[in-house]
């Protein structure tokens, strides 16, 4: 989905002057078409999350004729699982351990998935600050998984992921989706969830599975309420 400056200002709840300032600074990822800018939704989400910038509930709005993925973050994480004390001395070995644990179909080539994740990290780190990273592939279709999967792994020891805040990573949300739409949907929800202080606190303390699942349920319930409020404003 390609967004305009006006769209981005609305989604990040800032004025358009702020967007142009970020563009001038060269920090906001964008594509220039003549005198206009366009933004990729996935790149925008990654950028906002890494800088701990809040996103609006409007981000989850889909056209009325669009087929929204059924699986939310809670269901995707239930499918992917939560794991503790994952071994790894560096980014590659940690991701290798994560890929080995993920609940993937037998036909998925795990070695290929690892190489794709590492290639993604080589382009730009998926670390989003406060010890959290969100490894994911740029093109989710190549893996041919049938449903979105999010695996949450807590590392045995902190690893340098090249985060903007300089903090080593101890927590990985690895995201695998069957389609681009499902990928954006889950990335949106995860970005929104990590802006919730209560949920982020549970993650930072490496809470129990029950605590983490309860936190996601609470955040997703809040998203539904905000979506309903947005739809009400649009009708009125």
C-alpha positions, -999 to +999 in steps of 0.1 A: +000+000+000+015+033-011+007+063+012+008+100+007+023+127+031-013+134+042-019+097+049+013+094+069+007+125+090-027+111+099-014+077+108+014+090+130-008+117+145+016+146+135+012+175+112+024+175+076+052+200+084+067+173+107+066+148+079+085+171+056+110+179+083+117+142+087+120+139+050+145+167+048+165+151+076+166+119+055+153+097+083+118+088+070+118+062+042+100+075+012+100+074-026+099+106-046+078+108-077+083+142-093+074+167-066+054+141-045+064+116-019+050+081-015+055+057+014+055+020+018+032+008+047+056-019+059+086+004+059+066+031+077+056+006+104+092-005+109+104+031+110+078+042+135+083+012+158+121+015+158+117+051+170+088+044+194+064+067+175+028+059+181+005+048+153-032+056+149-059+030+150-067+043+114-037+021+104-060-010+108-088+004+086-092-016+053-114-008+023-149-022+027-143-047-002-110-059+012-106-093+028-090-087+062-070-116+076-089-136+102-059-143+124-050-116+148-018-113+168-031-135+196-039-164+173-007-160+153+014-161+185-006-191+197+003-208+165+040-197+166+046-203+203+066-186+231+101-198+240+126-190+267+164-192+271+172-195+234+208-200+227+230-178+204+262-159+205+255-136+177+227-126+153+232-155+129+233-182+156+204-167+175+182-166+143+193-201+135+180-213+169+148-194+164+142-209+129+148-243+143+121-239+169+094-224+147+063-244+141+065-245+103+051-268+077+075-297+067+079-283+032+094-250+044+131-249+038+144-237+072+179-230+058+164-208+031+143-190+057+174-183+078+192-169+048+163-147+039+161-134+075+198-127+076+196-109+042+168-087+056+190-079+086+218-069+062+195-043+046+185-028+079+183-041+114+148-052+126+157-041+162+131-016+175+147-006+208+144-016+244+159-050+236+133-061+211+137-071+174+111-082+149+128-105+123+107-109+092+110-115+055+104-088+029+085-110+006+062-133+027+048-152-003+080-171-010+076-194+020+041-207+011+029-210+047-008-214+051-014-191+081+004-162+098+029-173+125+045-152+152+071-169+174+083-150+205+118-160+216+136-148+247+174-152+243+197-167+268+220-137+266+218-103+250+230-099+214+239-068+194+214-063+166+224-028+157+195-011+174+191+027+172+191+030+210+223+009+212+207-017+235+214-054+228+184-076+219+170-102+243+135-106+227+127-117+191+092-115+176+097-136+143+069-130+119+060-152+089+029-146+068+013-163+037+005-130+020+016-094+019-018-083+033-015-107+063+021-095+068+011-058+070-019-067+092+002-085+118+031-060+116+006-032+123-008-050+153+026-058+167+038-022+163+006-010+180+010-035+208+046-026+215+035+010+221+014-002+250+033+004+282+018-025+300+024-051+273+059-038+267+067-041+304+056-078+304+079-084+274+108-066+290+105-087+322+101-119+301+067-126+317+050-160+317+031-172+287-002-165+304+008-129+311+019-124+275-013-139+260-034-118+284-015-087+275-021-093+238-058-100+243-062-067+262-044-047+236-064-063+207-096-056+225-085-019+228-078-019+190-113-031+183-127-003+205-106+023+187-116+010+153-152+012+163-147+048+174-130+056+141-159+041+122-184+060+143-166+093+135-166+086+098-203+078+098-211+110+118 
